[in-house]
Amino acid sequence: MKELVEIIVKALVDAPDQVVITEETQNDEQVISIKVAAEDMGKVIGKQGRIAKAIRTVVKAAAIKDDTKVSVEIVQ
């Protein structure tokens, strides 16, 4: 899942070298954290959170295939 999120986020931002994706497990759920440069934050979140919601939807759809629970967080 981490690789999928990394590919999507790096395609959206202007500074792909500053993208940091971390993955950890909490209570049988994978938590993927996205950290980007401050000027790219709006591109990852989108208007009214539409881009962030789309990223979460794609990741959850991929997680269903692996029968796992995944949540995506955007960290400042």
N, CA and C atoms as an extended XYZ file, in Angstrom:
228
Properties=species:S:1:pos:R:3:atomname:S:1:resname:S:1:resid:I:1 pbc="F F F"
N         0.806       -1.186        0.000 N   MET     1
C         0.000        0.000        0.000 CA  MET     1
C         0.855        1.259        0.000 C   MET     1
N         1.953        1.209        0.730 N   LYS     2
C         2.839        2.364        0.829 CA  LYS     2
C         3.321        2.800       -0.551 C   LYS     2
N         3.665        1.840       -1.391 N   GLU     3
C         4.170        2.157       -2.726 CA  GLU     3
C         3.093        2.809       -3.578 C   GLU     3
N         1.860        2.331       -3.457 N   LEU     4
C         0.742        2.892       -4.206 CA  LEU     4
C         0.532        4.355       -3.835 C   LEU     4
N         0.517        4.651       -2.545 N   VAL     5
C         0.324        6.022       -2.073 CA  VAL     5
C         1.482        6.904       -2.541 C   VAL     5
N         2.687        6.373       -2.477 N   GLU     6
C         3.864        7.147       -2.879 CA  GLU     6
C         3.792        7.534       -4.360 C   GLU     6
N         3.398        6.616       -5.204 N   ILE     7
C         3.282        6.896       -6.641 CA  ILE     7
C         2.235        7.978       -6.892 C   ILE     7
N         1.096        7.871       -6.245 N   ILE     8
C         0.018        8.839       -6.444 CA  ILE     8
C         0.440       10.227       -5.970 C   ILE     8
N         0.992       10.307       -4.764 N   VAL     9
C         1.332       11.603       -4.187 CA  VAL     9
C         2.471       12.271       -4.959 C   VAL     9
N         3.482       11.519       -5.337 N   LYS    10
C         4.603       12.106       -6.072 CA  LYS    10
C         4.160       12.643       -7.431 C   LYS    10
N         3.128       12.069       -8.019 N   ALA    11
C         2.614       12.566       -9.294 CA  ALA    11
C         1.860       13.888       -9.113 C   ALA    11
N         1.370       14.169       -7.923 N   LEU    12
C         0.576       15.369       -7.678 CA  LEU    12
C         1.399       16.600       -7.319 C   LEU    12
N         2.525       16.417       -6.649 N   VAL    13
C         3.259       17.540       -6.055 CA  VAL    13
C         4.336       18.094       -6.980 C   VAL    13
N         4.799       19.315       -6.646 N   ASP    14
C         5.889       19.948       -7.391 CA  ASP    14
C         7.260       19.519       -6.878 C   ASP    14
N         7.340       19.103       -5.609 N   ALA    15
C         8.607       18.688       -5.006 CA  ALA    15
C         8.510       17.225       -4.569 C   ALA    15
N         8.595       16.291       -5.534 N   PRO    16
C         8.435       14.876       -5.169 CA  PRO    16
C         9.559       14.334       -4.284 C   PRO    16
N        10.705       15.006       -4.260 N   ASP    17
C        11.801       14.549       -3.415 CA  ASP    17
C        11.546       14.825       -1.931 C   ASP    17
N        10.564       15.670       -1.611 N   GLN    18
C        10.241       15.984       -0.217 CA  GLN    18
C         9.060       15.170        0.313 C   GLN    18
N         8.572       14.251       -0.481 N   VAL    19
C         7.452       13.403       -0.049 CA  VAL    19
C         7.991       12.294        0.855 C   VAL    19
N         7.377       12.161        2.024 N   VAL    20
C         7.747       11.108        2.966 CA  VAL    20
C         6.486       10.323        3.314 C   VAL    20
N         6.533        9.026        3.039 N   ILE    21
C         5.401        8.151        3.337 CA  ILE    21
C         5.857        7.155        4.404 C   ILE    21
N         5.119        7.085        5.508 N   THR    22
C         5.439        6.112        6.548 CA  THR    22
C         4.242        5.190        6.743 C   THR    22
N         4.550        3.973        7.162 N   GLU    23
C         3.503        2.964        7.347 CA  GLU    23
C         3.723        2.283        8.685 C   GLU    23
N         2.672        2.197        9.477 N   GLU    24
C         2.754        1.499       10.756 CA  GLU    24
C         1.454        0.766       11.013 C   GLU    24
N         1.493       -0.183       11.925 N   THR    25
C         0.320       -0.983       12.241 CA  THR    25
C        -0.183       -0.623       13.632 C   THR    25
N        -1.488       -0.330       13.714 N   GLN    26
C        -2.114       -0.010       14.991 CA  GLN    26
C        -3.428       -0.776       15.085 C   GLN    26
N        -3.528       -1.673       16.043 N   ASN    27
C        -4.770       -2.413       16.286 CA  ASN    27
C        -5.309       -3.081       15.026 C   ASN    27
N        -4.518       -3.901       14.385 N   ASP    28
C        -4.902       -4.641       13.176 CA  ASP    28
C        -5.271       -3.731       12.005 C   ASP    28
N        -4.749       -2.519       11.987 N   GLU    29
C        -5.018       -1.581       10.905 CA  GLU    29
C        -3.710       -0.923       10.490 C   GLU    29
N        -3.480       -0.862        9.195 N   GLN    30
C        -2.303       -0.171        8.691 CA  GLN    30
C        -2.612        1.313        8.601 C   GLN    30
N        -1.726        2.141        9.140 N   VAL    31
C        -1.879        3.583        9.074 CA  VAL    31
C        -0.762        4.119        8.192 C   VAL    31
N        -1.141        4.758        7.089 N   ILE    32
C        -0.182        5.328        6.159 CA  ILE    32
C        -0.220        6.837        6.336 C   ILE    32
N         0.934        7.428        6.663 N   SER    33
C         1.035        8.870        6.867 CA  SER    33
C         1.754        9.504        5.694 C   SER    33
N         1.206       10.598        5.206 N   ILE    34
C         1.776       11.328        4.078 CA  ILE    34
C         2.295       12.660        4.595 C   ILE    34
N         3.553       12.962        4.285 N   LYS    35
C         4.135       14.245        4.646 CA  LYS    35
C         4.732       14.854        3.390 C   LYS    35
N         4.316       16.076        3.047 N   VAL    36
C         4.800       16.763        1.852 CA  VAL    36
C         5.269       18.162        2.237 C   VAL    36
N         5.911       18.836        1.293 N   ALA    37
C         6.334       20.210        1.515 CA  ALA    37
C         5.106       21.093        1.745 C   ALA    37
N         5.292       22.168        2.512 N   ALA    38
C         4.168       23.038        2.873 CA  ALA    38
C         3.453       23.603        1.647 C   ALA    38
N         4.204       23.957        0.616 N   GLU    39
C         3.583       24.543       -0.576 CA  GLU    39
C         2.805       23.511       -1.402 C   GLU    39
N         3.042       22.229       -1.167 N   ASP    40
C         2.340       21.163       -1.885 CA  ASP    40
C         1.145       20.610       -1.115 C   ASP    40
N         0.930       21.085        0.101 N   MET    41
C        -0.133       20.546        0.943 CA  MET    41
C        -1.505       20.701        0.274 C   MET    41
N        -1.764       21.830       -0.329 N   GLY    42
C        -3.043       22.067       -0.976 CA  GLY    42
C        -3.287       21.150       -2.159 C   GLY    42
N        -2.223       20.770       -2.847 N   LYS    43
C        -2.362       19.878       -3.998 CA  LYS    43
C        -2.726       18.472       -3.571 C   LYS    43
N        -2.271       18.067       -2.403 N   VAL    44
C        -2.573       16.722       -1.904 CA  VAL    44
C        -3.969       16.681       -1.288 C   VAL    44
N        -4.382       17.772       -0.644 N   ILE    45
C        -5.696       17.804       -0.017 CA  ILE    45
C        -6.778       18.122       -1.040 C   ILE    45
N        -6.549       19.109       -1.895 N   GLY    46
C        -7.531       19.486       -2.910 CA  GLY    46
C        -8.639       20.348       -2.343 C   GLY    46
N        -9.466       20.874       -3.225 N   LYS    47
C       -10.587       21.706       -2.786 CA  LYS    47
C       -11.590       20.848       -2.021 C   LYS    47
N       -11.908       21.300       -0.831 N   GLN    48
C       -12.830       20.612        0.070 CA  GLN    48
C       -12.414       19.169        0.342 C   GLN    48
N       -11.108       18.887        0.223 N   GLY    49
C       -10.592       17.561        0.548 CA  GLY    49
C       -10.863       16.496       -0.493 C   GLY    49
N       -11.178       16.899       -1.707 N   ARG    50
C       -11.548       15.925       -2.734 CA  ARG    50
C       -10.393       15.023       -3.140 C   ARG    50
N        -9.197       15.574       -3.279 N   ILE    51
C        -8.049       14.755       -3.677 CA  ILE    51
C        -7.701       13.770       -2.558 C   ILE    51
N        -7.697       14.249       -1.315 N   ALA    52
C        -7.408       13.374       -0.180 CA  ALA    52
C        -8.439       12.244       -0.098 C   ALA    52
N        -9.696       12.564       -0.332 N   LYS    53
C       -10.747       11.544       -0.298 CA  LYS    53
C       -10.545       10.522       -1.413 C   LYS    53
N       -10.145       10.999       -2.588 N   ALA    54
C        -9.900       10.090       -3.706 CA  ALA    54
C        -8.731        9.159       -3.410 C   ALA    54
N        -7.667        9.684       -2.802 N   ILE    55
C        -6.519        8.843       -2.430 CA  ILE    55
C        -6.972        7.772       -1.449 C   ILE    55
N        -7.736        8.171       -0.450 N   ARG    56
C        -8.229        7.203        0.546 CA  ARG    56
C        -9.106        6.132       -0.105 C   ARG    56
N        -9.935        6.529       -1.049 N   THR    57
C       -10.821        5.586       -1.731 CA  THR    57
C       -10.025        4.550       -2.520 C   THR    57
N        -9.017        5.012       -3.255 N   VAL    58
C        -8.183        4.092       -4.043 CA  VAL    58
C        -7.443        3.125       -3.132 C   VAL    58
N        -6.891        3.627       -2.033 N   VAL    59
C        -6.137        2.772       -1.105 CA  VAL    59
C        -7.066        1.760       -0.440 C   VAL    59
N        -8.245        2.184       -0.042 N   LYS    60
C        -9.189        1.249        0.584 CA  LYS    60
C        -9.648        0.176       -0.401 C   LYS    60
N        -9.814        0.555       -1.660 N   ALA    61
C       -10.190       -0.430       -2.677 CA  ALA    61
C        -9.084       -1.453       -2.869 C   ALA    61
N        -7.843       -1.006       -2.868 N   ALA    62
C        -6.717       -1.932       -2.989 CA  ALA    62
C        -6.578       -2.795       -1.736 C   ALA    62
N        -6.916       -2.248       -0.576 N   ALA    63
C        -6.817       -2.998        0.676 CA  ALA    63
C        -7.852       -4.109        0.759 C   ALA    63
N        -9.005       -3.904        0.140 N   ILE    64
C       -10.040       -4.942        0.138 CA  ILE    64
C        -9.516       -6.207       -0.537 C   ILE    64
N        -8.728       -6.005       -1.568 N   LYS    65
C        -8.147       -7.140       -2.283 CA  LYS    65
C        -7.227       -7.956       -1.373 C   LYS    65
N        -6.512       -7.263       -0.466 N   ASP    66
C        -5.610       -7.938        0.465 CA  ASP    66
C        -6.296       -8.300        1.777 C   ASP    66
N        -7.579       -7.952        1.905 N   ASP    67
C        -8.353       -8.214        3.119 CA  ASP    67
C        -7.709       -7.585        4.348 C   ASP    67
N        -7.315       -6.302        4.229 N   THR    68
C        -6.731       -5.560        5.343 CA  THR    68
C        -7.463       -4.241        5.514 C   THR    68
N        -7.301       -3.649        6.687 N   LYS    69
C        -7.853       -2.330        6.954 CA  LYS    69
C        -6.725       -1.313        6.842 C   LYS    69
N        -6.988       -0.244        6.117 N   VAL    70
C        -5.974        0.780        5.895 CA  VAL    70
C        -6.602        2.153        6.082 C   VAL    70
N        -5.874        3.040        6.758 N   SER    71
C        -6.296        4.432        6.831 CA  SER    71
C        -5.130        5.305        6.376 C   SER    71
N        -5.465        6.431        5.752 N   VAL    72
C        -4.466        7.345        5.207 CA  VAL    72
C        -4.602        8.678        5.940 C   VAL    72
N        -3.474        9.175        6.461 N   GLU    73
C        -3.454       10.443        7.177 CA  GLU    73
C        -2.484       11.386        6.477 C   GLU    73
N        -2.843       12.651        6.414 N   ILE    74
C        -1.963       13.662        5.850 CA  ILE    74
C        -1.424       14.475        7.012 C   ILE    74
N        -0.107       14.483        7.171 N   VAL    75
C         0.550       15.116        8.307 CA  VAL    75
C         1.216       16.402        7.844 C   VAL    75
N         1.111       17.447        8.656 N   GLN    76
C         1.762       18.712        8.313 CA  GLN    76
C         3.194       18.731        8.760 C   GLN    76
